[in-house]
Amino acid sequence: MKRGFAIFLGLTILLMAQVMLLPRWMPQGFTPDLLMLTVILVGFWKPKGQSFWLGLFFGLFQGWLHGMGWWAFALSRAFAGIFAGWIRTQWLWPSPIAAGFCAAITTIVMETLLALLLALSERSLTPFALLFTVGSFEAIFNAVAGFAISWLIRPKEVLAWG
């Protein structure tokens, strides 16, 4: 019961920061996606597929917030959790440095998938313009934030190479 309440409280704070605080603090048009970062880090640190459902739920919620393409957001976020777990089990070691790298690569792949799905549904190339302008910012932010959050959670593993 305590764990469920703590998760609910953390996700509520995360959502409030995503919707209310970050748009005021960041440059115009560049708001980092904390829900996406959460899915990626859960996929990295718990690579058994638990992040699929979290990504699907967050994707449906983000699609609802955007007002369109809810299925594209749901598919891309669910795929992000699976992809981050796959990268972790195939190529990376469990460390904050690897978590930051995984967050950057997964962000690029996931935003490309989202742009492709939205371009197919809208029959327009506008989502790719957003990918090329905002995608690199999100990848850099997710790499730095993924490293910092993972280091705060697991500080002794920063220098554990191998």
C-alpha positions as CSV (number, residue, x, y, z in Angstrom):
1,M,0.0,0.0,0.0
2,K,2.8,2.4,0.9
3,R,4.7,1.6,-2.3
4,G,1.6,2.2,-4.5
5,F,0.9,5.5,-2.7
6,A,4.6,6.6,-3.2
7,I,4.5,5.7,-6.9
8,F,1.2,7.6,-7.3
9,L,2.6,10.6,-5.5
10,G,5.8,10.6,-7.5
11,L,3.9,10.3,-10.8
12,T,1.6,13.2,-9.8
13,I,4.6,15.4,-9.0
14,L,6.3,14.4,-12.2
15,L,3.2,15.2,-14.2
16,M,2.7,18.6,-12.5
17,A,6.4,19.5,-13.2
18,Q,5.9,18.4,-16.8
19,V,2.8,20.4,-17.4
20,M,3.1,23.5,-15.1
21,L,6.7,24.1,-14.1
22,L,9.0,23.2,-17.1
23,P,7.1,25.2,-19.7
24,R,7.9,28.3,-17.6
25,W,11.6,27.5,-16.9
26,M,12.7,26.2,-20.3
27,P,13.1,28.2,-23.6
28,Q,10.0,28.6,-25.7
29,G,9.0,25.4,-27.4
30,F,11.6,23.2,-25.7
31,T,10.0,21.4,-22.8
32,P,11.6,18.1,-21.8
33,D,9.3,15.1,-21.7
34,L,9.7,13.7,-18.1
35,L,7.1,11.0,-18.7
36,M,9.2,9.7,-21.6
37,L,12.3,9.8,-19.4
38,T,10.5,7.9,-16.7
39,V,9.5,5.1,-19.2
40,I,13.1,4.9,-20.5
41,L,14.7,4.7,-17.1
42,V,12.2,2.1,-15.9
43,G,12.9,0.1,-19.0
44,F,16.7,0.4,-18.4
45,W,16.7,-0.5,-14.7
46,K,13.9,-3.1,-14.9
47,P,14.5,-4.7,-18.3
48,K,11.9,-7.5,-17.9
49,G,9.2,-5.7,-19.8
50,Q,7.6,-4.0,-16.9
51,S,7.9,-0.6,-18.7
52,F,5.7,-1.7,-21.6
53,W,2.5,-1.1,-19.6
54,L,3.9,2.1,-18.0
55,G,4.8,3.4,-21.5
56,L,1.4,2.4,-22.9
57,F,-0.4,4.2,-20.1
58,F,1.8,7.3,-20.3
59,G,1.5,7.3,-24.1
60,L,-2.3,7.2,-23.9
61,F,-2.3,10.0,-21.4
62,Q,0.1,12.2,-23.4
63,G,-1.9,11.6,-26.6
64,W,-5.0,12.7,-24.7
65,L,-3.2,15.8,-23.5
66,H,-2.1,16.6,-27.1
67,G,-5.6,16.0,-28.4
68,M,-4.6,13.8,-31.3
69,G,-2.6,10.8,-32.2
70,W,-3.1,9.1,-28.9
71,W,-2.4,5.7,-30.4
72,A,0.9,7.0,-31.9
73,F,2.0,8.3,-28.5
74,A,1.0,5.0,-26.8
75,L,2.9,2.8,-29.3
76,S,6.0,4.9,-29.3
77,R,6.1,5.1,-25.5
78,A,5.5,1.4,-25.0
79,F,8.2,0.7,-27.6
80,A,10.6,3.0,-25.7
81,G,10.3,0.9,-22.6
82,I,11.0,-2.3,-24.5
83,F,13.8,-0.8,-26.5
84,A,15.6,0.6,-23.4
85,G,15.4,-2.8,-21.7
86,W,16.7,-4.5,-24.9
87,I,19.6,-2.1,-25.2
88,R,20.5,-2.7,-21.6
89,T,20.4,-6.5,-21.8
90,Q,22.2,-6.7,-25.1
91,W,24.9,-4.1,-25.0
92,L,25.1,-2.1,-21.8
93,W,26.2,-2.6,-18.2
94,P,24.0,-1.3,-15.4
95,S,25.5,2.0,-14.6
96,P,24.4,5.7,-14.6
97,I,26.7,6.4,-17.5
98,A,25.1,3.7,-19.6
99,A,21.6,4.9,-18.4
100,G,22.4,8.3,-19.8
101,F,23.6,6.9,-23.1
102,C,20.5,4.6,-23.3
103,A,18.2,7.5,-22.6
104,A,19.7,9.5,-25.5
105,I,19.6,6.7,-28.0
106,T,16.1,5.6,-27.0
107,T,14.8,9.1,-27.2
108,I,16.1,9.5,-30.7
109,V,14.6,6.2,-31.8
110,M,11.3,6.8,-30.1
111,E,10.8,10.3,-31.3
112,T,11.6,9.1,-34.9
113,L,8.9,6.4,-34.5
114,L,6.4,8.9,-33.2
115,A,7.2,11.3,-36.0
116,L,6.7,8.5,-38.6
117,L,3.4,7.4,-37.0
118,L,2.1,10.9,-36.9
119,A,3.2,11.7,-40.4
120,L,1.4,8.6,-41.7
121,S,-1.8,9.4,-39.8
122,E,-1.8,13.1,-40.8
123,R,-0.3,12.6,-44.3
124,S,2.0,15.5,-43.7
125,L,5.7,16.0,-43.0
126,T,5.2,18.5,-40.2
127,P,6.0,15.9,-37.5
128,F,9.5,15.4,-39.0
129,A,10.1,19.1,-38.7
130,L,9.4,18.9,-35.0
131,L,11.6,15.8,-34.7
132,F,14.6,17.7,-36.2
133,T,14.1,20.7,-34.0
134,V,13.0,19.3,-30.7
135,G,14.3,15.8,-30.8
136,S,18.0,16.7,-30.4
137,F,17.2,18.9,-27.4
138,E,15.2,16.1,-25.8
139,A,17.9,13.6,-26.4
140,I,20.6,15.8,-24.8
141,F,18.3,16.6,-21.9
142,N,17.4,12.9,-21.4
143,A,21.0,11.9,-21.5
144,V,22.0,14.4,-18.8
145,A,18.9,13.8,-16.7
146,G,19.1,10.0,-17.1
147,F,22.7,10.1,-15.8
148,A,21.9,12.4,-12.9
149,I,18.8,10.5,-11.8
150,S,20.5,7.2,-12.1
151,W,23.5,8.5,-10.2
152,L,21.3,9.8,-7.4
153,I,19.6,6.4,-7.2
154,R,22.7,4.3,-7.5
155,P,25.8,6.5,-6.7
156,K,28.2,3.7,-6.0
157,E,27.8,2.3,-9.5
158,V,29.2,5.4,-11.3
159,L,32.7,4.1,-11.4
160,A,31.8,0.3,-11.7
161,W,33.2,-0.5,-15.1
162,G,32.4,-4.0,-16.0
